[in-house]
Amino acid sequence: MTSARVFVYGTLKRGQPNHFYLDETSGRAKRGTSKFLGKAQTLDKYPLVVATRLNVPFLLAARGVGKTIIGEVYEVDEECFQTLDELEGYPKVYRRELINVRLLEHDGNGASFNDAIQCWCYFLHNFRPDLLNLPYHEEYDDSKRPENVRFDGKSAPDDSLWKEVRTDCVD
């Protein structure tokens, strides 16, 4: 694989706490290259929830439930894709699936406004059923959340965190 399209919906988006993994201008060390292709919306509905003591956004693997999700599409090289896999704990914590999204805007290189394209997306599988009782979000923006429920990127996730959202234990 030389490059892949990835749909991001949470802390990896522009202006969000983990965007430096995709931002060429962040000044922070990153591996691989990525290119912003545009803002997009999923064609199918999914539950996007915020959970755990770290206030992590999760896209639950429950297609048809929830809302169509607004996020961003990036083209990433193999090295950047591997970095995202490591960040997302793939395949132990999150799994990747190909989904269809519609571009809401684009950078002028390649796909155009309103085009439907396929992208990889990270989903939480084996999630606890009670997560479906949380509020569903159409779009995640950490800066618009109250201070006491913002993403805590400073605390390292451990197995106890995944027990808060998963029905199985991650080794």
C-alpha positions, 0 to 999 in steps of 0.5 A: 500500500502506498497511500490510504484515505482515512476518515477521522472524527475525534481528537485527530481532526484539525484544532483537536488535541491529537491533530499533531499526528496528521499536521505537517506544520505542528513542529511535533515529531510525527512519522510519515506524511498526510494530506488533508483532503476535506471535511466529510460526512458519513453516508451511514449513521453511527453512534459517536459517544464520549466516554471514560474518565479521559473523555475519549470520543468513540465511534461505536461499531453499530452502523445504522444507529445514531447520526451521520458523522461529520469529520475529515478525510486525510490521505496518509502514507504507509508510515503515517497509517502505521502511526495511526494504528499504534495510536488507536491500538489497532487491532486490539482496541479499535478495528479499521473498516472501510466506510463511505463518506461524502465530501463537504469541502475539498482541497482542490486536489482529487475528489470534488465537493459532494463526491462519495469516497471510501475511507478507512475509519477506526471503530470500537468493537465489543463495546459495552451495550450501555454506551448506546445510552450515552448522547450521540454526537454528529460532530466532535469538538473538544474546545466546545466541551465544558472544561471538566469534560474535555479530552484528557490526553495527558493521562496514558490509557491502560487496560482499566480504561478499556474495561470502561467501554469494552466487554472483553479485556485487552491484553 
